[in-house]
């Protein structure tokens, strides 16, 4: 048993969670991974992968039982994200976004909202998290999407960009600013926006470097009338909901990054144990062994922190913003480093699409950018140690 297998064996999972994780591993290995190259090449949305995930009922793990779910631990969820990511990072992004988008409704929604909307997700519905705008990326307080109350409805005007699954989602967790509240932060509000609402249009889908099969859309909202009953919490509750959402989604991004990193590390180790140079296996060169030691140590330490943060969430600890930032920062950085070194260890072959390390390197890059750029996370972490006066 190597160091990574020992880490996995020590996960505090219930028996039913281990059985599900075994099923996810088999699905990732036998169905999702073999299709990953084709989806990366064509950029098509991986509907058959989504269907396979729905056959296992994976959406149900983050939906309460009262609404058609079969809830499991946050640790089990992160373990599933990591496994799917190693097989196809685009498919993992689609599935993880379901969690990112629906968790605030689970945690903060009214009973009537949950009864009406959560069963759709438990049965396999797709969810989008719509925060980013062309002029407001990491600074969410700069968003300009407007929510104007009009009797029993809210009129939505504005636009969003870089929205995962934005062209195919059944539900959107949409953030905007409530008309009549002047304070930029206190105006932020959130509502559930449903597919088919008149006035919603998809302006384009992006042609991306990586996670190419995960559609990323630019959306426009033109006088969209949404029932006020879809408002999550009260007007002005949006920033609180947003921060709570990010505290759960950032560890998910870390699991995504670590799945990519694990896959690249495994591919590199397998390759250099077979490939020979000057009569010796590449793995026998001391310089290569030193590199492997550094990468393995950083990967193992980062995975250990992933499970530490997961335990905090499962224990009900809410103030984990800095831990989540540290995790997302380090996991995405090590993913980028390991995939880059994996390409290097493959030599010229690593630069060719015949080997998946080329794809993994492209897939890894986004993990340093979304859910807050790593520069933002360094600022958040550093600022937390500045004494308040």
CORQUI-V327189 format. One record per pair of residues at least 12 apart in sequence whose C-alpha atoms are under 8 Angstrom apart, sorted by the first residue. I is the first residue (numbers start at 0). J is the second residue. D is the distance in whole Angstrom. If there is no record, write none. Layout:
I_J_D / I_J_D
//
This chain:
2_299_7 / 3_299_7 / 6_299_8 / 6_302_8 / 6_303_7 / 10_74_8 / 10_306_8 / 11_74_8 / 12_72_8 / 12_74_7 / 12_75_7 / 16_71_7 / 16_75_6 / 20_75_7 / 20_78_7 / 20_79_6 / 23_79_7 / 23_82_7 / 23_83_7 / 24_79_8 / 24_82_6 / 24_83_7 / 26_51_8 / 27_82_7 / 27_83_6 / 27_86_6 / 27_87_8 / 28_86_7 / 30_48_8 / 31_48_6 / 31_83_8 / 31_86_6 / 31_87_6 / 32_86_4 / 32_87_6 / 35_86_7 / 35_87_5 / 36_355_8 / 38_211_7 / 38_212_6 / 39_209_8 / 39_210_7 / 39_211_5 / 39_212_6 / 39_358_8 / 40_211_8 / 41_212_8 / 42_206_8 / 42_211_5 / 42_212_5 / 42_213_8 / 43_211_8 / 43_212_5 / 44_212_5 / 44_213_6 / 44_214_6 / 45_90_7 / 45_212_6 / 45_213_8 / 48_90_7 / 49_90_7 / 49_94_8 / 53_122_7 / 53_123_5 / 56_121_7 / 56_122_7 / 56_123_7 / 58_94_8 / 58_97_8 / 58_98_8 / 58_120_7 / 58_121_5 / 58_122_7 / 58_123_6 / 59_120_8 / 59_121_5 / 59_122_7 / 60_72_8 / 60_76_7 / 61_76_8 / 61_98_7 / 61_102_7 / 62_105_7 / 62_117_7 / 62_120_8 / 62_121_6 / 63_105_8 / 66_113_7 / 66_114_6 / 66_117_6 / 66_118_5 / 66_121_8 / 67_117_8 / 67_118_5 / 67_121_6 / 67_122_8 / 68_118_7 / 68_121_6 / 72_313_6 / 73_309_6 / 73_310_8 / 73_312_7 / 73_313_6 / 74_306_7 / 74_309_5 / 74_310_7 / 74_313_7 / 77_250_8 / 77_251_6 / 77_254_6 / 77_309_8 / 78_254_7 / 80_95_7 / 80_251_7 / 80_254_6 / 80_255_6 / 80_258_8 / 81_254_5 / 81_255_5 / 81_256_8 / 81_257_6 / 81_258_4 / 81_259_8 / 82_258_6 / 83_258_7 / 84_255_5 / 84_256_8 / 84_258_5 / 84_259_6 / 85_255_8 / 85_258_4 / 85_259_5 / 85_260_8 / 85_261_7 / 85_262_5 / 86_262_8 / 88_210_6 / 88_255_7 / 88_259_7 / 88_362_7 / 89_210_4 / 89_211_6 / 89_212_5 / 89_213_5 / 89_362_8 / 90_212_7 / 90_213_6 / 91_255_7 / 92_163_8 / 92_210_8 / 92_213_7 / 92_255_8 / 93_163_7 / 93_164_7 / 93_213_6 / 94_125_8 / 95_251_7 / 96_126_7 / 96_127_6 / 96_128_7 / 96_163_7 / 97_120_8 / 97_125_6 / 97_126_5 / 97_127_7 / 98_126_8 / 98_248_8 / 99_127_8 / 99_128_7 / 99_244_7 / 99_245_8 / 99_247_7 / 99_248_5 / 100_126_6 / 100_127_6 / 100_128_5 / 100_171_7 / 100_172_6 / 101_126_7 / 101_172_7 / 102_244_7 / 103_240_6 / 103_243_8 / 103_244_6 / 104_231_7 / 105_117_8 / 107_231_7 / 107_232_7 / 107_240_8 / 108_231_6 / 108_232_7 / 109_231_8 / 109_232_8 / 112_228_8 / 112_229_7 / 124_168_8 / 124_169_6 / 124_170_8 / 125_164_8 / 125_167_7 / 125_168_5 / 125_169_5 / 125_170_7 / 126_164_7 / 126_168_5 / 126_169_6 / 126_170_5 / 126_171_6 / 126_172_8 / 127_162_7 / 127_163_6 / 127_164_6 / 127_165_6 / 127_168_6 / 127_170_6 / 127_171_5 / 127_172_6 / 128_162_7 / 128_163_7 / 128_171_6 / 128_172_5 / 128_173_6 / 129_159_7 / 129_160_8 / 129_162_6 / 129_165_8 / 129_171_6 / 129_172_6 / 129_173_5 / 129_174_6 / 130_142_8 / 130_159_7 / 130_162_8 / 130_173_6 / 130_174_6 / 130_175_8 / 131_159_6 / 131_160_6 / 131_161_7 / 131_162_7 / 132_158_6 / 132_159_4 / 132_160_5 / 132_161_8 / 133_158_8 / 133_159_7 / 133_160_6 / 137_370_8 / 137_371_5 / 137_372_7 / 137_375_7 / 140_183_6 / 140_184_6 / 140_187_7 / 141_183_8 / 142_175_7 / 142_176_7 / 143_157_7 / 143_158_8 / 143_175_7 / 143_176_7 / 144_156_6 / 144_157_4 / 144_158_6 / 144_159_8 / 144_174_8 / 144_175_5 / 144_176_6 / 145_157_6 / 145_175_5 / 145_176_5 / 145_177_6 / 145_178_7 / 146_175_6 / 146_176_6 / 146_177_5 / 146_178_6 / 146_188_8 / 147_177_6 / 147_178_5 / 148_177_8 / 148_178_7 / 148_227_8 / 151_226_6 / 151_227_5 / 151_228_8 / 152_224_6 / 152_225_5 / 152_226_4 / 152_227_5 / 152_228_8 / 153_223_8 / 153_224_6 / 153_225_5 / 153_226_6 / 153_227_5 / 154_222_6 / 154_223_5 / 154_224_5 / 154_225_6 / 155_220_6 / 155_221_7 / 155_222_5 / 155_223_5 / 155_224_6 / 155_225_7 / 156_219_8 / 156_220_5 / 156_221_5 / 156_222_5 / 156_223_7 / 157_219_6 / 157_220_5 / 157_221_7 / 158_217_7 / 158_218_5 / 158_219_4 / 158_220_6 / 159_217_6 / 159_218_5 / 159_219_7 / 160_216_6 / 160_217_4 / 160_218_6 / 161_205_8 / 161_215_5 / 161_216_6 / 161_217_6 / 162_215_5 / 162_216_5 / 162_217_6 / 162_218_8 / 163_213_7 / 163_214_6 / 163_215_5 / 163_216_7 / 164_213_7 / 164_214_5 / 164_215_6 / 164_216_7 / 165_201_8 / 165_214_7 / 165_215_6 / 165_216_5 / 165_217_7 / 165_218_7 / 166_201_6 / 166_204_8 / 166_214_7 / 166_215_8 / 166_216_6 / 168_194_7 / 169_193_6 / 169_194_5 / 170_191_7 / 170_192_6 / 170_193_5 / 170_194_6 / 171_191_6 / 171_192_5 / 171_193_6 / 171_194_8 / 172_189_7 / 172_190_6 / 172_191_5 / 172_192_6 / 173_189_6 / 173_190_5 / 173_191_6 / 173_192_6 / 174_187_7 / 174_188_6 / 174_189_5 / 174_190_7 / 174_237_7 / 175_187_6 / 175_188_6 / 175_189_6 / 175_237_8 / 176_188_6 / 176_235_8 / 177_234_6 / 177_235_7 / 180_235_8 / 184_235_8 / 184_238_7 / 185_235_5 / 185_236_7 / 185_237_8 / 185_238_7 / 186_234_7 / 186_235_5 / 186_237_8 / 187_234_7 / 187_235_5 / 187_236_7 / 187_237_5 / 187_238_6 / 188_230_8 / 188_231_8 / 188_233_7 / 188_234_5 / 188_235_5 / 188_236_5 / 188_237_4 / 188_238_7 / 189_230_6 / 189_231_5 / 189_232_8 / 189_234_8 / 189_236_7 / 189_237_5 / 189_240_8 / 190_229_5 / 190_230_4 / 190_231_5 / 191_229_5 / 191_230_6 / 191_231_7 / 192_225_7 / 192_229_7 / 196_223_7 / 196_224_7 / 196_225_8 / 197_223_6 / 197_224_8 / 198_219_8 / 198_220_6 / 198_221_5 / 198_222_6 / 198_223_5 / 199_218_7 / 199_219_6 / 199_220_5 / 199_221_6 / 199_223_7 / 200_218_6 / 200_219_5 / 200_220_7 / 201_216_7 / 201_217_6 / 201_218_5 / 201_219_6 / 202_216_7 / 202_217_5 / 202_218_6 / 202_219_7 / 203_216_6 / 203_217_6 / 203_218_8 / 204_216_4 / 204_217_6 / 205_217_8 / 208_361_6 / 208_362_8 / 209_358_7 / 209_361_5 / 209_362_4 / 209_363_8 / 209_364_8 / 209_365_7 / 210_361_8 / 210_362_5 / 245_370_7 / 246_319_7 / 246_320_6 / 246_323_6 / 247_323_8 / 248_370_8 / 249_323_6 / 249_324_7 / 249_326_8 / 249_327_6 / 249_370_6 / 250_305_7 / 250_308_7 / 250_309_8 / 250_323_6 / 250_326_6 / 250_327_6 / 252_327_6 / 252_366_7 / 252_370_8 / 253_305_7 / 253_326_6 / 253_327_5 / 253_328_8 / 253_330_5 / 253_331_6 / 253_366_8 / 254_305_7 / 254_330_8 / 255_366_8 / 256_330_6 / 256_331_5 / 256_334_6 / 256_363_6 / 256_366_6 / 257_298_8 / 257_302_7 / 257_330_6 / 257_331_7 / 257_333_8 / 257_334_6 / 259_334_7 / 259_338_8 / 259_359_6 / 259_362_8 / 259_363_7 / 260_298_8 / 260_333_7 / 260_334_5 / 260_335_8 / 260_337_6 / 260_338_6 / 260_359_8 / 260_363_8 / 261_298_8 / 262_359_8 / 263_337_7 / 263_338_6 / 263_341_6 / 263_356_6 / 263_359_7 / 264_337_6 / 264_338_7 / 264_341_7 / 266_341_7 / 266_356_7 / 267_341_5 / 267_342_8 / 267_344_7 / 267_345_7 / 268_282_8 / 270_345_7 / 271_344_7 / 271_345_8 / 294_333_8 / 294_337_7 / 297_333_7 / 298_330_8 / 298_333_7 / 301_326_7 / 301_329_7 / 301_330_6 / 304_326_7 / 305_326_7 / 308_322_7 / 308_323_7 / 321_379_7 / 321_380_6 / 321_383_8 / 324_376_6 / 324_377_8 / 324_379_8 / 324_380_7 / 325_376_7 / 325_380_7 / 327_373_8 / 328_367_7 / 328_373_6 / 328_376_7 / 328_377_8 / 331_363_7 / 331_364_8 / 331_366_5 / 331_367_5 / 332_367_7 / 334_363_6 / 335_360_7 / 335_363_5 / 335_364_6 / 338_356_6 / 338_357_8 / 338_359_6 / 338_360_5 / 338_363_7 / 339_360_6 / 341_356_6 / 342_356_6 / 342_357_6 / 342_360_8
//
